[in-house]
Amino acid sequence: MGNVEKHPAGVATVVHNFAQQTGAAMGVAIFGMVIAALQSFEADVHAVLGHVGFAIHGKCQRNQR
């Protein structure tokens, strides 16, 4: 890129950044779809809330001592 003029080099950089961001977003979306297909949403919510509740309960008990 050192021998390329500034404008074409800037356009190439923009295209590269756009492709990289789009690929990352698509990867996250596809990964989320796969995970959602493997597990039910309700079970995941219960699991997360259970862990959060356990962590909060444990922290409250430590603060009271």
PDB file of N, CA, C and O in Angstrom:
ATOM      1  N   MET A   1       0.814  -1.183   0.000  1.00  0.00           N
ATOM      2  CA  MET A   1       0.000   0.000   0.000  1.00  0.00           C
ATOM      3  C   MET A   1       0.866   1.259   0.000  1.00  0.00           C
ATOM      4  O   MET A   1       0.359   2.360  -0.219  1.00  0.00           O
ATOM      5  N   GLY A   2       2.135   1.107   0.238  1.00  0.00           N
ATOM      6  CA  GLY A   2       3.012   2.266   0.294  1.00  0.00           C
ATOM      7  C   GLY A   2       3.125   2.987  -1.037  1.00  0.00           C
ATOM      8  O   GLY A   2       3.375   4.192  -1.054  1.00  0.00           O
ATOM      9  N   ASN A   3       2.949   2.285  -2.158  1.00  0.00           N
ATOM     10  CA  ASN A   3       3.086   2.899  -3.477  1.00  0.00           C
ATOM     11  C   ASN A   3       1.762   3.385  -4.047  1.00  0.00           C
ATOM     12  O   ASN A   3       1.733   3.964  -5.134  1.00  0.00           O
ATOM     13  N   VAL A   4       0.677   3.161  -3.338  1.00  0.00           N
ATOM     14  CA  VAL A   4      -0.648   3.548  -3.828  1.00  0.00           C
ATOM     15  C   VAL A   4      -0.948   4.980  -3.385  1.00  0.00           C
ATOM     16  O   VAL A   4      -0.534   5.420  -2.312  1.00  0.00           O
ATOM     17  N   GLU A   5      -1.678   5.690  -4.238  1.00  0.00           N
ATOM     18  CA  GLU A   5      -2.057   7.059  -3.888  1.00  0.00           C
ATOM     19  C   GLU A   5      -2.991   7.047  -2.681  1.00  0.00           C
ATOM     20  O   GLU A   5      -3.591   6.026  -2.346  1.00  0.00           O
ATOM     21  N   LYS A   6      -3.098   8.222  -2.032  1.00  0.00           N
ATOM     22  CA  LYS A   6      -3.864   8.303  -0.783  1.00  0.00           C
ATOM     23  C   LYS A   6      -5.334   7.940  -0.957  1.00  0.00           C
ATOM     24  O   LYS A   6      -5.873   7.187  -0.146  1.00  0.00           O
ATOM     25  N   HIS A   7      -5.992   8.448  -1.984  1.00  0.00           N
ATOM     26  CA  HIS A   7      -7.430   8.197  -2.136  1.00  0.00           C
ATOM     27  C   HIS A   7      -7.741   6.708  -2.332  1.00  0.00           C
ATOM     28  O   HIS A   7      -8.591   6.181  -1.615  1.00  0.00           O
ATOM     29  N   PRO A   8      -7.089   6.005  -3.274  1.00  0.00           N
ATOM     30  CA  PRO A   8      -7.386   4.577  -3.412  1.00  0.00           C
ATOM     31  C   PRO A   8      -7.016   3.776  -2.156  1.00  0.00           C
ATOM     32  O   PRO A   8      -7.683   2.797  -1.821  1.00  0.00           O
ATOM     33  N   ALA A   9      -5.967   4.191  -1.476  1.00  0.00           N
ATOM     34  CA  ALA A   9      -5.586   3.492  -0.250  1.00  0.00           C
ATOM     35  C   ALA A   9      -6.645   3.702   0.827  1.00  0.00           C
ATOM     36  O   ALA A   9      -6.946   2.778   1.583  1.00  0.00           O
ATOM     37  N   GLY A  10      -7.211   4.901   0.906  1.00  0.00           N
ATOM     38  CA  GLY A  10      -8.267   5.173   1.872  1.00  0.00           C
ATOM     39  C   GLY A  10      -9.519   4.382   1.569  1.00  0.00           C
ATOM     40  O   GLY A  10     -10.169   3.869   2.480  1.00  0.00           O
ATOM     41  N   VAL A  11      -9.865   4.280   0.289  1.00  0.00           N
ATOM     42  CA  VAL A  11     -11.038   3.504  -0.114  1.00  0.00           C
ATOM     43  C   VAL A  11     -10.824   2.032   0.230  1.00  0.00           C
ATOM     44  O   VAL A  11     -11.735   1.370   0.728  1.00  0.00           O
ATOM     45  N   ALA A  12      -9.640   1.527  -0.030  1.00  0.00           N
ATOM     46  CA  ALA A  12      -9.342   0.128   0.288  1.00  0.00           C
ATOM     47  C   ALA A  12      -9.436  -0.122   1.790  1.00  0.00           C
ATOM     48  O   ALA A  12      -9.915  -1.175   2.211  1.00  0.00           O
ATOM     49  N   THR A  13      -8.991   0.817   2.588  1.00  0.00           N
ATOM     50  CA  THR A  13      -9.068   0.686   4.039  1.00  0.00           C
ATOM     51  C   THR A  13     -10.513   0.656   4.511  1.00  0.00           C
ATOM     52  O   THR A  13     -10.879  -0.142   5.374  1.00  0.00           O
ATOM     53  N   VAL A  14     -11.335   1.537   3.935  1.00  0.00           N
ATOM     54  CA  VAL A  14     -12.753   1.580   4.301  1.00  0.00           C
ATOM     55  C   VAL A  14     -13.433   0.273   3.928  1.00  0.00           C
ATOM     56  O   VAL A  14     -14.202  -0.272   4.720  1.00  0.00           O
ATOM     57  N   VAL A  15     -13.163  -0.229   2.751  1.00  0.00           N
ATOM     58  CA  VAL A  15     -13.766  -1.493   2.307  1.00  0.00           C
ATOM     59  C   VAL A  15     -13.317  -2.637   3.202  1.00  0.00           C
ATOM     60  O   VAL A  15     -14.124  -3.489   3.574  1.00  0.00           O
ATOM     61  N   HIS A  16     -12.055  -2.660   3.543  1.00  0.00           N
ATOM     62  CA  HIS A  16     -11.533  -3.708   4.421  1.00  0.00           C
ATOM     63  C   HIS A  16     -12.194  -3.640   5.802  1.00  0.00           C
ATOM     64  O   HIS A  16     -12.618  -4.668   6.329  1.00  0.00           O
ATOM     65  N   ASN A  17     -12.286  -2.450   6.391  1.00  0.00           N
ATOM     66  CA  ASN A  17     -12.915  -2.294   7.702  1.00  0.00           C
ATOM     67  C   ASN A  17     -14.387  -2.687   7.668  1.00  0.00           C
ATOM     68  O   ASN A  17     -14.886  -3.331   8.591  1.00  0.00           O
ATOM     69  N   PHE A  18     -15.082  -2.295   6.596  1.00  0.00           N
ATOM     70  CA  PHE A  18     -16.486  -2.644   6.453  1.00  0.00           C
ATOM     71  C   PHE A  18     -16.660  -4.162   6.380  1.00  0.00           C
ATOM     72  O   PHE A  18     -17.538  -4.723   7.035  1.00  0.00           O
ATOM     73  N   ALA A  19     -15.825  -4.817   5.586  1.00  0.00           N
ATOM     74  CA  ALA A  19     -15.909  -6.268   5.453  1.00  0.00           C
ATOM     75  C   ALA A  19     -15.609  -6.954   6.780  1.00  0.00           C
ATOM     76  O   ALA A  19     -16.265  -7.936   7.129  1.00  0.00           O
ATOM     77  N   GLN A  20     -14.644  -6.457   7.511  1.00  0.00           N
ATOM     78  CA  GLN A  20     -14.281  -7.041   8.791  1.00  0.00           C
ATOM     79  C   GLN A  20     -15.418  -6.884   9.805  1.00  0.00           C
ATOM     80  O   GLN A  20     -15.750  -7.841  10.506  1.00  0.00           O
ATOM     81  N   GLN A  21     -16.007  -5.715   9.893  1.00  0.00           N
ATOM     82  CA  GLN A  21     -17.106  -5.476  10.831  1.00  0.00           C
ATOM     83  C   GLN A  21     -18.337  -6.292  10.453  1.00  0.00           C
ATOM     84  O   GLN A  21     -18.998  -6.861  11.321  1.00  0.00           O
ATOM     85  N   THR A  22     -18.645  -6.349   9.158  1.00  0.00           N
ATOM     86  CA  THR A  22     -19.795  -7.118   8.697  1.00  0.00           C
ATOM     87  C   THR A  22     -19.590  -8.604   8.979  1.00  0.00           C
ATOM     88  O   THR A  22     -20.519  -9.286   9.412  1.00  0.00           O
ATOM     89  N   GLY A  23     -18.406  -9.100   8.742  1.00  0.00           N
ATOM     90  CA  GLY A  23     -18.106 -10.505   9.019  1.00  0.00           C
ATOM     91  C   GLY A  23     -18.217 -10.829  10.497  1.00  0.00           C
ATOM     92  O   GLY A  23     -18.723 -11.889  10.866  1.00  0.00           O
ATOM     93  N   ALA A  24     -17.753  -9.933  11.339  1.00  0.00           N
ATOM     94  CA  ALA A  24     -17.846 -10.155  12.782  1.00  0.00           C
ATOM     95  C   ALA A  24     -19.305 -10.166  13.230  1.00  0.00           C
ATOM     96  O   ALA A  24     -19.702 -11.017  14.026  1.00  0.00           O
ATOM     97  N   ALA A  25     -20.101  -9.230  12.724  1.00  0.00           N
ATOM     98  CA  ALA A  25     -21.517  -9.174  13.088  1.00  0.00           C
ATOM     99  C   ALA A  25     -22.252 -10.417  12.607  1.00  0.00           C
ATOM    100  O   ALA A  25     -23.079 -10.969  13.333  1.00  0.00           O
ATOM    101  N   MET A  26     -21.962 -10.851  11.415  1.00  0.00           N
ATOM    102  CA  MET A  26     -22.601 -12.063  10.889  1.00  0.00           C
ATOM    103  C   MET A  26     -22.178 -13.287  11.698  1.00  0.00           C
ATOM    104  O   MET A  26     -22.993 -14.173  11.955  1.00  0.00           O
ATOM    105  N   GLY A  27     -20.922 -13.341  12.095  1.00  0.00           N
ATOM    106  CA  GLY A  27     -20.446 -14.462  12.895  1.00  0.00           C
ATOM    107  C   GLY A  27     -21.153 -14.538  14.237  1.00  0.00           C
ATOM    108  O   GLY A  27     -21.537 -15.621  14.679  1.00  0.00           O
ATOM    109  N   VAL A  28     -21.325 -13.399  14.884  1.00  0.00           N
ATOM    110  CA  VAL A  28     -22.034 -13.369  16.167  1.00  0.00           C
ATOM    111  C   VAL A  28     -23.487 -13.779  15.973  1.00  0.00           C
ATOM    112  O   VAL A  28     -24.029 -14.535  16.779  1.00  0.00           O
ATOM    113  N   ALA A  29     -24.121 -13.293  14.917  1.00  0.00           N
ATOM    114  CA  ALA A  29     -25.519 -13.626  14.656  1.00  0.00           C
ATOM    115  C   ALA A  29     -25.688 -15.118  14.372  1.00  0.00           C
ATOM    116  O   ALA A  29     -26.615 -15.744  14.886  1.00  0.00           O
ATOM    117  N   ILE A  30     -24.822 -15.677  13.577  1.00  0.00           N
ATOM    118  CA  ILE A  30     -24.908 -17.106  13.249  1.00  0.00           C
ATOM    119  C   ILE A  30     -24.631 -17.948  14.483  1.00  0.00           C
ATOM    120  O   ILE A  30     -25.316 -18.944  14.717  1.00  0.00           O
ATOM    121  N   PHE A  31     -23.640 -17.566  15.274  1.00  0.00           N
ATOM    122  CA  PHE A  31     -23.337 -18.297  16.507  1.00  0.00           C
ATOM    123  C   PHE A  31     -24.535 -18.253  17.451  1.00  0.00           C
ATOM    124  O   PHE A  31     -24.881 -19.262  18.066  1.00  0.00           O
ATOM    125  N   GLY A  32     -25.165 -17.094  17.565  1.00  0.00           N
ATOM    126  CA  GLY A  32     -26.350 -16.968  18.404  1.00  0.00           C
ATOM    127  C   GLY A  32     -27.493 -17.842  17.919  1.00  0.00           C
ATOM    128  O   GLY A  32     -28.206 -18.442  18.724  1.00  0.00           O
ATOM    129  N   MET A  33     -27.672 -17.916  16.611  1.00  0.00           N
ATOM    130  CA  MET A  33     -28.724 -18.768  16.058  1.00  0.00           C
ATOM    131  C   MET A  33     -28.459 -20.233  16.361  1.00  0.00           C
ATOM    132  O   MET A  33     -29.382 -20.980  16.688  1.00  0.00           O
ATOM    133  N   VAL A  34     -27.215 -20.643  16.254  1.00  0.00           N
ATOM    134  CA  VAL A  34     -26.867 -22.038  16.531  1.00  0.00           C
ATOM    135  C   VAL A  34     -27.113 -22.362  18.000  1.00  0.00           C
ATOM    136  O   VAL A  34     -27.702 -23.394  18.320  1.00  0.00           O
ATOM    137  N   ILE A  35     -26.667 -21.489  18.885  1.00  0.00           N
ATOM    138  CA  ILE A  35     -26.873 -21.713  20.315  1.00  0.00           C
ATOM    139  C   ILE A  35     -28.359 -21.740  20.639  1.00  0.00           C
ATOM    140  O   ILE A  35     -28.808 -22.578  21.421  1.00  0.00           O
ATOM    141  N   ALA A  36     -29.127 -20.829  20.045  1.00  0.00           N
ATOM    142  CA  ALA A  36     -30.567 -20.773  20.300  1.00  0.00           C
ATOM    143  C   ALA A  36     -31.250 -22.041  19.809  1.00  0.00           C
ATOM    144  O   ALA A  36     -32.217 -22.499  20.418  1.00  0.00           O
ATOM    145  N   ALA A  37     -30.764 -22.604  18.729  1.00  0.00           N
ATOM    146  CA  ALA A  37     -31.367 -23.824  18.203  1.00  0.00           C
ATOM    147  C   ALA A  37     -31.049 -25.027  19.082  1.00  0.00           C
ATOM    148  O   ALA A  37     -31.822 -25.984  19.126  1.00  0.00           O
ATOM    149  N   LEU A  38     -29.927 -24.988  19.777  1.00  0.00           N
ATOM    150  CA  LEU A  38     -29.526 -26.126  20.606  1.00  0.00           C
ATOM    151  C   LEU A  38     -30.178 -26.115  21.978  1.00  0.00           C
ATOM    152  O   LEU A  38     -30.362 -27.175  22.575  1.00  0.00           O
ATOM    153  N   GLN A  39     -30.526 -24.962  22.484  1.00  0.00           N
ATOM    154  CA  GLN A  39     -31.083 -24.863  23.828  1.00  0.00           C
ATOM    155  C   GLN A  39     -32.326 -23.991  23.799  1.00  0.00           C
ATOM    156  O   GLN A  39     -32.457 -23.093  22.966  1.00  0.00           O
ATOM    157  N   SER A  40     -33.227 -24.270  24.717  1.00  0.00           N
ATOM    158  CA  SER A  40     -34.431 -23.438  24.777  1.00  0.00           C
ATOM    159  C   SER A  40     -34.121 -22.131  25.490  1.00  0.00           C
ATOM    160  O   SER A  40     -33.302 -22.101  26.408  1.00  0.00           O
ATOM    161  N   PHE A  41     -34.761 -21.069  25.078  1.00  0.00           N
ATOM    162  CA  PHE A  41     -34.533 -19.753  25.654  1.00  0.00           C
ATOM    163  C   PHE A  41     -34.946 -19.728  27.122  1.00  0.00           C
ATOM    164  O   PHE A  41     -34.256 -19.143  27.957  1.00  0.00           O
ATOM    165  N   GLU A  42     -36.056 -20.357  27.428  1.00  0.00           N
ATOM    166  CA  GLU A  42     -36.550 -20.332  28.801  1.00  0.00           C
ATOM    167  C   GLU A  42     -35.565 -20.995  29.760  1.00  0.00           C
ATOM    168  O   GLU A  42     -35.326 -20.483  30.854  1.00  0.00           O
ATOM    169  N   ALA A  43     -35.000 -22.111  29.364  1.00  0.00           N
ATOM    170  CA  ALA A  43     -34.029 -22.799  30.215  1.00  0.00           C
ATOM    171  C   ALA A  43     -32.794 -21.931  30.433  1.00  0.00           C
ATOM    172  O   ALA A  43     -32.234 -21.906  31.529  1.00  0.00           O
ATOM    173  N   ASP A  44     -32.371 -21.221  29.390  1.00  0.00           N
ATOM    174  CA  ASP A  44     -31.206 -20.336  29.521  1.00  0.00           C
ATOM    175  C   ASP A  44     -31.482 -19.189  30.483  1.00  0.00           C
ATOM    176  O   ASP A  44     -30.630 -18.844  31.302  1.00  0.00           O
ATOM    177  N   VAL A  45     -32.660 -18.604  30.387  1.00  0.00           N
ATOM    178  CA  VAL A  45     -33.012 -17.488  31.274  1.00  0.00           C
ATOM    179  C   VAL A  45     -33.035 -17.962  32.714  1.00  0.00           C
ATOM    180  O   VAL A  45     -32.515 -17.284  33.601  1.00  0.00           O
ATOM    181  N   HIS A  46     -33.631 -19.113  32.954  1.00  0.00           N
ATOM    182  CA  HIS A  46     -33.673 -19.641  34.319  1.00  0.00           C
ATOM    183  C   HIS A  46     -32.260 -19.928  34.843  1.00  0.00           C
ATOM    184  O   HIS A  46     -31.956 -19.655  36.004  1.00  0.00           O
ATOM    185  N   ALA A  47     -31.413 -20.473  33.988  1.00  0.00           N
ATOM    186  CA  ALA A  47     -30.047 -20.776  34.412  1.00  0.00           C
ATOM    187  C   ALA A  47     -29.286 -19.498  34.759  1.00  0.00           C
ATOM    188  O   ALA A  47     -28.601 -19.437  35.780  1.00  0.00           O
ATOM    189  N   VAL A  48     -29.408 -18.482  33.911  1.00  0.00           N
ATOM    190  CA  VAL A  48     -28.697 -17.221  34.154  1.00  0.00           C
ATOM    191  C   VAL A  48     -29.222 -16.556  35.412  1.00  0.00           C
ATOM    192  O   VAL A  48     -28.439 -16.114  36.253  1.00  0.00           O
ATOM    193  N   LEU A  49     -30.539 -16.480  35.552  1.00  0.00           N
ATOM    194  CA  LEU A  49     -31.102 -15.835  36.727  1.00  0.00           C
ATOM    195  C   LEU A  49     -30.760 -16.614  37.997  1.00  0.00           C
ATOM    196  O   LEU A  49     -30.575 -16.019  39.058  1.00  0.00           O
ATOM    197  N   GLY A  50     -30.676 -17.922  37.894  1.00  0.00           N
ATOM    198  CA  GLY A  50     -30.276 -18.718  39.050  1.00  0.00           C
ATOM    199  C   GLY A  50     -28.855 -18.402  39.476  1.00  0.00           C
ATOM    200  O   GLY A  50     -28.578 -18.271  40.668  1.00  0.00           O
ATOM    201  N   HIS A  51     -27.949 -18.277  38.510  1.00  0.00           N
ATOM    202  CA  HIS A  51     -26.555 -17.953  38.836  1.00  0.00           C
ATOM    203  C   HIS A  51     -26.440 -16.546  39.398  1.00  0.00           C
ATOM    204  O   HIS A  51     -25.693 -16.317  40.350  1.00  0.00           O
ATOM    205  N   VAL A  52     -27.179 -15.595  38.812  1.00  0.00           N
ATOM    206  CA  VAL A  52     -27.130 -14.218  39.290  1.00  0.00           C
ATOM    207  C   VAL A  52     -27.683 -14.146  40.712  1.00  0.00           C
ATOM    208  O   VAL A  52     -27.100 -13.490  41.576  1.00  0.00           O
ATOM    209  N   GLY A  53     -28.810 -14.823  40.952  1.00  0.00           N
ATOM    210  CA  GLY A  53     -29.392 -14.830  42.290  1.00  0.00           C
ATOM    211  C   GLY A  53     -28.467 -15.441  43.316  1.00  0.00           C
ATOM    212  O   GLY A  53     -28.347 -14.931  44.430  1.00  0.00           O
ATOM    213  N   PHE A  54     -27.810 -16.531  42.952  1.00  0.00           N
ATOM    214  CA  PHE A  54     -26.865 -17.184  43.859  1.00  0.00           C
ATOM    215  C   PHE A  54     -25.699 -16.252  44.171  1.00  0.00           C
ATOM    216  O   PHE A  54     -25.266 -16.165  45.320  1.00  0.00           O
ATOM    217  N   ALA A  55     -25.191 -15.556  43.159  1.00  0.00           N
ATOM    218  CA  ALA A  55     -24.060 -14.637  43.361  1.00  0.00           C
ATOM    219  C   ALA A  55     -24.465 -13.463  44.244  1.00  0.00           C
ATOM    220  O   ALA A  55     -23.711 -13.063  45.131  1.00  0.00           O
ATOM    221  N   ILE A  56     -25.652 -12.910  44.007  1.00  0.00           N
ATOM    222  CA  ILE A  56     -26.116 -11.778  44.818  1.00  0.00           C
ATOM    223  C   ILE A  56     -26.341 -12.225  46.257  1.00  0.00           C
ATOM    224  O   ILE A  56     -25.954 -11.526  47.193  1.00  0.00           O
ATOM    225  N   HIS A  57     -26.961 -13.380  46.438  1.00  0.00           N
ATOM    226  CA  HIS A  57     -27.225 -13.892  47.778  1.00  0.00           C
ATOM    227  C   HIS A  57     -25.913 -14.114  48.537  1.00  0.00           C
ATOM    228  O   HIS A  57     -25.802 -13.757  49.710  1.00  0.00           O
ATOM    229  N   GLY A  58     -24.929 -14.699  47.869  1.00  0.00           N
ATOM    230  CA  GLY A  58     -23.631 -14.936  48.500  1.00  0.00           C
ATOM    231  C   GLY A  58     -22.930 -13.639  48.856  1.00  0.00           C
ATOM    232  O   GLY A  58     -22.303 -13.541  49.911  1.00  0.00           O
ATOM    233  N   LYS A  59     -23.028 -12.645  47.987  1.00  0.00           N
ATOM    234  CA  LYS A  59     -22.382 -11.354  48.256  1.00  0.00           C
ATOM    235  C   LYS A  59     -23.055 -10.652  49.429  1.00  0.00           C
ATOM    236  O   LYS A  59     -22.376 -10.048  50.260  1.00  0.00           O
ATOM    237  N   CYS A  60     -24.391 -10.726  49.504  1.00  0.00           N
ATOM    238  CA  CYS A  60     -25.106 -10.099  50.636  1.00  0.00           C
ATOM    239  C   CYS A  60     -24.729 -10.749  51.952  1.00  0.00           C
ATOM    240  O   CYS A  60     -24.587 -10.066  52.966  1.00  0.00           O
ATOM    241  N   GLN A  61     -24.568 -12.041  51.945  1.00  0.00           N
ATOM    242  CA  GLN A  61     -24.198 -12.738  53.171  1.00  0.00           C
ATOM    243  C   GLN A  61     -22.793 -12.348  53.612  1.00  0.00           C
ATOM    244  O   GLN A  61     -22.548 -12.198  54.809  1.00  0.00           O
ATOM    245  N   ARG A  62     -21.881 -12.185  52.689  1.00  0.00           N
ATOM    246  CA  ARG A  62     -20.501 -11.793  53.023  1.00  0.00           C
ATOM    247  C   ARG A  62     -20.463 -10.381  53.590  1.00  0.00           C
ATOM    248  O   ARG A  62     -19.672 -10.097  54.489  1.00  0.00           O
ATOM    249  N   ASN A  63     -21.313  -9.491  53.073  1.00  0.00           N
ATOM    250  CA  ASN A  63     -21.330  -8.113  53.563  1.00  0.00           C
ATOM    251  C   ASN A  63     -21.907  -7.993  54.955  1.00  0.00           C
ATOM    252  O   ASN A  63     -21.585  -7.050  55.678  1.00  0.00           O
ATOM    253  N   GLN A  64     -22.755  -8.931  55.345  1.00  0.00           N
ATOM    254  CA  GLN A  64     -23.373  -8.872  56.662  1.00  0.00           C
ATOM    255  C   GLN A  64     -22.436  -9.358  57.764  1.00  0.00           C
ATOM    256  O   GLN A  64     -22.644  -9.033  58.933  1.00  0.00           O
ATOM    257  N   ARG A  65     -21.440 -10.106  57.423  1.00  0.00           N
ATOM    258  CA  ARG A  65     -20.521 -10.670  58.426  1.00  0.00           C
ATOM    259  C   ARG A  65     -19.535  -9.668  58.911  1.00  0.00           C
ATOM    260  O   ARG A  65     -18.696  -9.985  59.754  1.00  0.00           O
TER     261      ARG A  65
END
